[in-house]
Amino acid sequence: MSSRPDRIPTRRKLLLAATASAALLTGLPSAALAEGKIRIAQQFGIAYLILDVVRDQKLIEKHGREAGIDIEVEWASISGATAMNEALLSGSLDIVSAGVPPALTMWDRTKGSGQEVKLVSSLGSLPNYLITNNPAVKTLADFGPNDRIAVPAAGVGFQSRTLQIETARQFGAENFKKFDDISVSLPHPDATAALVAGGTEINSHFSSAPFYYQALAANPAVHKVLSSYDILGGPATFNVLYATAPFHDENPKTYKALYAALGEAAGWIAANKDAAAETFIRQQNSKLSPELVLEILDDPENDFTITPEKTEVYARELHKLGVLKNEAASWKDFFFEEAAAGSGS
């Protein structure tokens, strides 16, 4: 059940954190890099497969050369949206990745600041499952005070924000944080191990792939309560890339090479699933079996597309709950024009 640990060297982590803290304290805007260099951070897991392919095949470099520019690409691996956001605002990174709600929070907080953050693209539509080993829990209303729901970032992460939307729908907007009280911040691998073993305080988990596949297969008592697709009304974007407007505006060739690379990677994955599974395992040094990775890629619920889906639902619902202060007229308000020029929602 183990996942790849955070592999950023400690010195690199400290440098990112120190630079981010200094920028946040002084309020100084970060300088966009000159054309021809881009620093990208991704998190771990199958949801970041598009980035694995971009990195493996050096697609940004390829599209840069086609545009007449040599691009130096620097990759970092960071766990958690908070560290991503600090590094982005400090200028330590140019492109970061996280779930839709954390990205929208950055758009909301930076709107009109001169360091406005917008979304670059989807990294795919993949569901998250709320699963439990408590036989008494069949619906959201069955959760009680003694249950514990593991999420990566209680109250603020993708899973918690998604659950808050459904909680407001079922129990009233004034109670949208109802399940925050029984939510526990815990990494996906640890939560999965707890559900499979049983007998621990953690008996539920709002889980992403591959973890819900593993839990459902390993313990027959584990069952699905609902999925993020149920809450959002169908297939919906899980993770996204986002960047600051200064980087986007001051590095047009580099940015366009990035966007073209993402689109090529998405198309390649759809046509080469066996090779894509191998790329993921190699790039992330994953312990998952090729058979499980291919099962995930073949699952029709999972679509590794750069086209945004249902992101506007998040923006609308989180604004209604007061999580976002700014109201978006459409999804195109918080995506850069390259994505907004295409189809999406």
C-alpha positions, 0 to 999 in steps of 0.5 A: 500500500506504500506510495512513493515518498516525497523525493525533494531533497531537504535543502531544496524544500527548505529553500522553497519554503524560505523563499516563499515565506519571504515573499509572502511577508514582504508582499513583493511580486515574483519576477517571471523568468525569461523565455526559455525556462520553466519550473514545474511541480507535480504531486504523486499518483496516477492522477498526474500521468499526463505530466509523467508523459510530458516529462518522459518524452520531453514534450515541452522541449520538443514543442519549444524547438518547433517554435524556435526556442530552446526551453530548459525544464526543471521538475520538482515533486511536492506533496500538498497544495499549501507548499505548492501555493507558497512556492508559486507566489514566491516565484520559486515555481512557475507551474504547480498542480493540485485539486480544483478547489485549492486552485480556485482558492488561489485564483480567488485570493489573488484576483486583481493583485497583479499576481493573479493566478489562473488555471492552465489545464485539467490533468484529467477527470477521475472520481474520488470515492468516499468508502468505509468499512462500517457496515452501518454506513450506506449513505452520507446521513449514516455517518455518526460522531464515532466515525472518522473520515480520512482525507489528505487535508481536512477542511480545505483539500479537494476531498473536504471541499467536495464533501462540503458541497454535498453536505450543504445540499443534504443538510443545509448551507449553514451545516456545510462543515458538518463532517469536518468534525469527524474528518482526519488529515491522513495520507492516502496510503495510511488511510488505505492501510487502516481501512484494509486492516480494520479495527482502527479509529479510521473507518472511512476514507475519501479516496483517489485512485489507485487507493480505492481500487486497492481497498475495495479489492483487499477487504470485502467489508469496504464499500463505496458510499458515494463518489465525487462524480455523484456530487458534481453531476458526472465526470469532473476534473480532479487535478489541474495545473495553475500559474500566475498571470505574469508568467503566462503573459511574459513567456508566451512561447514557453507557455504555448509549448507547455500547453501543446505538450499537455495536449499531445501527452493526453492524446498519446495516453489514450492511444498507448495505454500499455506504454502509458502504464509503463511510463507511470511506473518508471517515472514515479518509481511506483510499486503498483503492478502493471496490471492494476495501473492498466486497470485504472487506465482502462476504467471508463470513469477515468479520462486523462484529458486536458479539457476542464469538466465541471470546474464551474460547479466548484466555483459556483458552489464554493462561492455560495458557501462563502469559501470563494469571495469572487463569483465567476461568470463561467469557467473561462474566468479562471482559466487562461485563454489557451484553455478557455478558447476550447470546449470545457465546463 
